[in-house]
Amino acid sequence: MLENLRQKNSDIEIFSVESEEFKKFGRIINDISTDEIINVAKSVEPVGSGSSYVPSYSDFEKLDIATEIKNKLFGIMPTQIGYCWGYNSLMNATEWHTSSEINIAVTPLVLILGYIWDIEDGKIDSSKFKAFYLPQGTIVEVYATSLHYCPCQVSDSGFGCVVGLPAETNTQLEIKSDDKLLLCKNKWLISHKENAELEGTDMYVGLTGKNIKISY
């Protein structure tokens, strides 16, 4: 799968999540089993098109793994376990939080990652990013300094990714912020002008260069 992705995507470097390169963006978590939560995720109603994200999903949060993530990876802080799933092949935007994010690959998928320090005056070029292939069942911590966004699918059946974050992250702001990049609670975002989700939103446009597409 990885070699196939590399052959079909000459415009972006694609690495294995087990590579040395990934250690600059995050780490693999080897001591937490993902089998149960992946089985529960298979019962989530599929979307017909596009992608969907739920910050907090109760069927996940009552599982033992939710407590493990809270205690082992977020220092016993209030934590939410959500889900991003559907169909996506484009970079479209990039975001970051003031905390790490936990990703569990319910299906094989690709994450497009960059460094927060490459943002200059609210802009960053897509050529600064690298892509990482995650096999099904992989659980990773993506560091707070790593830019990321919606996973990309590697098959026609779409993608599924469990997302663990501090509680209330990615939820609606209750007060108006002067920070034009702050889109939701603990979510700063820079969009590409070709992002189909841009219209009618407060997304800030500052991702330049090609809107990278992951082909498979």
Phi, psi and omega per residue, in radians:
M1 nan -0.814 -3.114
L2 -1.095 -0.773 3.136
E3 -1.113 -0.660 3.095
N4 -1.093 -0.757 3.120
L5 -1.112 -0.710 3.133
R6 -1.111 -0.708 -3.124
Q7 -1.164 -0.568 -3.048
K8 -1.663 -0.004 -3.103
N9 -2.353 1.354 -3.084
S10 -1.364 -0.202 -3.057
D11 -1.609 -0.004 3.100
I12 -2.611 2.448 3.076
E13 -1.265 2.272 3.093
I14 -2.047 2.136 -3.099
F15 -1.993 2.790 2.933
S16 -1.280 2.537 3.077
V17 -1.142 -0.281 3.112
E18 -1.542 0.028 -3.115
S19 -1.332 2.827 3.055
E20 -1.084 -0.534 -3.104
E21 -1.078 -0.613 -3.104
F22 -1.174 -0.446 -3.102
K23 -1.087 -0.302 3.082
K24 -1.402 -0.295 -3.076
F25 -1.943 -0.434 -3.075
G26 -3.136 -2.859 3.134
R27 -2.583 2.667 3.058
I28 -1.446 2.398 3.074
I29 -1.740 2.040 -3.034
N30 -1.793 -0.167 -3.010
D31 -1.866 0.320 3.085
I32 -2.226 2.169 3.139
S33 -1.363 2.366 -3.125
T34 -1.853 -0.001 -3.018
D35 -0.996 -0.838 -3.047
E36 -1.144 -0.783 -3.078
I37 -1.223 -0.555 3.068
I38 -1.163 -0.688 3.084
N39 -1.100 -0.713 3.107
V40 -1.161 -0.679 -3.124
A41 -1.090 -0.506 -3.129
K42 -1.149 -0.320 -3.141
S43 -1.588 -0.075 3.115
V44 -1.195 2.359 -3.110
E45 -1.094 2.211 -3.132
P46 -1.206 2.750 3.055
V47 -1.655 2.618 -3.117
G48 -1.287 -0.618 3.126
S49 -2.781 2.875 -3.128
G50 1.175 -2.887 -3.137
S51 -2.195 2.785 -3.135
S52 -2.348 2.584 3.117
Y53 -2.413 2.271 3.061
V54 -2.085 2.033 -3.083
P55 -1.083 -0.620 -3.062
S56 -2.349 2.097 -3.068
Y57 -2.121 1.957 -2.964
S58 -1.075 -0.612 -3.140
D59 -1.114 -0.478 3.060
F60 -1.424 -0.708 -2.982
E61 -1.260 -0.239 3.076
K62 -1.606 -0.021 3.113
L63 -1.427 2.751 3.123
D64 -1.052 -0.577 -3.095
I65 -1.118 -0.496 3.116
A66 -1.111 -0.715 3.099
T67 -1.181 -0.690 3.097
E68 -1.073 -0.787 3.131
I69 -1.092 -0.772 3.133
K70 -1.060 -0.839 -3.034
N71 -1.365 -0.755 -3.035
K72 -1.471 -0.587 -2.974
L73 -1.928 -0.320 3.130
F74 -2.136 0.316 3.011
G75 1.032 0.623 3.101
I76 1.167 0.369 3.041
M77 -1.419 2.708 3.059
P78 -0.974 2.271 -2.982
T79 -2.319 2.597 3.040
Q80 -2.073 2.514 3.073
I81 -2.071 1.971 -3.095
G82 -2.065 -2.892 -3.038
Y83 -2.595 2.345 3.016
C84 -2.108 2.214 -3.076
W85 -2.707 2.859 3.130
G86 2.310 -2.379 -3.051
Y87 -2.305 2.182 3.120
N88 -2.821 2.395 3.076
S89 -2.256 -0.078 -3.026
L90 -1.865 2.642 3.067
M91 -1.150 -0.939 3.033
N92 1.163 -0.741 -3.065
A93 -2.899 3.078 2.992
T94 -2.531 2.606 -3.072
E95 -2.471 2.968 3.042
W96 -2.713 2.875 3.132
H97 -2.274 2.957 3.061
T98 -1.573 0.500 3.131
S99 -2.702 2.884 2.993
S100 -1.172 2.825 3.030
E101 -2.175 2.382 3.093
I102 -1.709 2.228 3.103
N103 -2.097 2.301 3.040
I104 -2.069 2.101 -3.114
A105 -1.375 1.750 3.073
V106 -1.220 -0.569 2.985
T107 -2.173 2.871 2.958
P108 -1.032 2.505 -3.106
L109 -2.773 3.008 3.097
V110 -2.147 2.321 3.004
L111 -1.846 2.349 3.071
I112 -1.808 2.041 -2.963
L113 -2.173 2.574 3.070
G114 -2.451 -3.067 -3.136
Y115 -1.870 2.401 -3.135
I116 -1.113 -0.507 -3.090
W117 -1.337 -0.103 3.056
D118 -1.482 -0.078 3.061
I119 -1.351 2.208 3.102
E120 -2.248 2.112 -3.131
D121 0.939 0.707 3.086
G122 1.326 0.250 -3.126
K123 -2.276 2.624 3.055
I124 -2.684 2.486 -3.116
D125 -1.629 2.492 -3.092
S126 -1.116 -0.342 3.120
S127 -1.171 -0.234 3.137
K128 -1.380 -0.152 -2.990
F129 -1.701 2.740 3.044
K130 -2.236 2.751 -3.114
A131 -2.003 2.588 -3.112
F132 -2.315 2.294 3.131
Y133 -1.591 2.204 3.096
L134 -1.968 2.066 3.028
P135 -1.175 2.752 3.087
Q136 -0.952 2.383 3.101
G137 1.626 -0.186 -3.135
T138 -1.238 2.370 3.016
I139 -2.082 2.228 -3.102
V140 -2.279 2.687 2.922
E141 -1.773 2.076 3.059
V142 -1.689 2.079 -3.000
Y143 -1.152 2.753 -3.131
A144 -1.078 -0.418 3.137
T145 -1.475 -0.001 -3.112
S146 -1.723 2.174 3.030
L147 -1.347 2.500 -3.079
H148 -2.762 3.059 3.030
Y149 -2.852 -2.704 -3.075
C150 -1.039 2.310 3.072
P151 -1.045 2.788 3.075
C152 -1.920 2.452 -3.141
Q153 -1.311 2.762 3.085
V154 -2.197 0.239 3.056
S155 -2.716 2.924 -3.128
D156 -1.151 -0.294 -3.113
S157 -1.414 -0.001 3.077
G158 1.537 -2.795 -3.089
F159 -2.408 2.793 3.007
G160 -2.509 2.342 -3.079
C161 -2.532 2.052 3.020
V162 -1.297 2.426 -3.054
V163 -2.220 2.091 3.084
G164 -1.886 2.277 -3.097
L165 -2.603 2.890 2.998
P166 -1.013 2.534 -3.086
A167 -0.942 2.436 3.108
E168 1.380 -0.048 3.052
T169 -1.076 2.482 3.131
N170 1.205 0.270 3.067
T171 -1.755 2.926 -2.993
Q172 -1.122 2.416 3.069
L173 -1.189 2.418 3.139
E174 -1.640 -0.273 3.086
I175 -2.328 2.705 3.115
K176 -1.287 2.295 3.131
S177 -1.826 2.543 3.059
D178 -1.364 -0.195 3.142
D179 -1.447 1.900 -3.061
K180 -1.198 -0.257 3.132
L181 -1.607 -0.230 -3.122
L182 -1.448 1.808 -3.043
L183 -1.593 -0.675 3.120
C184 -2.454 3.118 3.098
K185 -1.044 2.220 3.101
N186 0.971 0.581 -3.136
K187 -2.442 1.856 3.033
W188 -1.759 2.368 -3.005
L189 -2.437 2.456 3.029
I190 -2.167 2.140 -3.061
S191 -1.760 2.707 2.963
H192 -1.521 2.566 -3.103
K193 -1.120 -0.352 -3.140
E194 -1.603 0.096 3.129
N195 -1.173 2.068 -3.097
A196 -1.154 -0.353 -3.132
E197 -1.478 -0.041 -3.025
L198 -1.203 -0.700 -3.031
E199 -1.049 2.262 3.100
G200 1.394 0.164 3.134
T201 -2.038 3.073 3.079
D202 -1.730 0.329 -3.139
M203 -1.060 2.365 3.108
Y204 -1.537 2.273 -3.138
V205 -1.605 2.087 -3.139
G206 -2.800 -0.010 3.069
L207 -1.500 1.951 -3.050
T208 -1.803 3.091 -3.108
G209 1.424 -2.861 -3.093
K210 -1.261 2.418 2.994
N211 -1.364 1.626 -2.956
I212 -1.019 2.354 3.066
K213 -2.044 2.273 3.093
I214 -1.584 1.989 3.110
S215 -1.661 2.624 3.122
Y216 -2.437 nan nan
